[in-house]
């Protein structure tokens, strides 16, 4: 958290002037105040602050869970991790406790990176390929087809849940949207990837794209104080619903731990009974 829909929601809001100030593209970053040095991975905070000053924001982007700011010469990559957020404030706004980086802008506003848990990270790079090149396909792009997903699954003998969370396999999915997609596809999170049939892969492909698009449509999911303003949590089918009846069959939703991650599923709709013996 935030996952692909939340990052995309933030990107669109900053692009359209709906995040506390005017649209970000077209503005010039006049400097940088790195308030938590570990936030800046590359280059060092003092170098980043000097190098970014005077660069114009050409466009905003997203790759997986990374927020991208395309500048005159460089690309600023920001990973929000567990508790990151981005928004604009007037430049005379008093710095708050959890703000880790502040970028003054030519408009008289500042772009703020807030991160209560201090896990968020940023890079200022002339070429983002060393970071972004490691990511798997974008699940909402045309190149990510059901056939491509099935072929990739056939090459892995990993459990489905950890595999879908692996950003080198597929970019953008986190705990919430993986649980929701697996439930919609009626697949148990412990299924081994190469036991998935072509028909099941089609269902998973459709489910992944559906929950991500629905998450974006509802401005993401708000499940605690970290990310606010989303509505997807109101339509959760299994996530955070342990003990409550499945909307499909009425069986109580279970919470198990898979790969050290809390995982929600319906034991009836996502049964393991039909799992092939060689899995």
SULDAPE-V857074 format. One record per helix or strand. SS is the DSSP state (a for helix, b for strand). FROM is the first residue (numbers start at 0). LEN is the number of residues. Records with the same first field share a line. If there is no record, write none. Layout:
SS = FROM-LEN, FROM-LEN
This chain:
a = 3-12, 36-3, 44-8, 128-4, 145-9, 159-6, 174-10, 192-3, 197-20, 231-4
b = 27-2, 32-2, 39-3, 54-9, 65-6, 74-5, 83-7, 98-7, 108-7, 120-5, 136-2, 158-1, 169-2, 191-1, 244-1, 251-7, 260-6
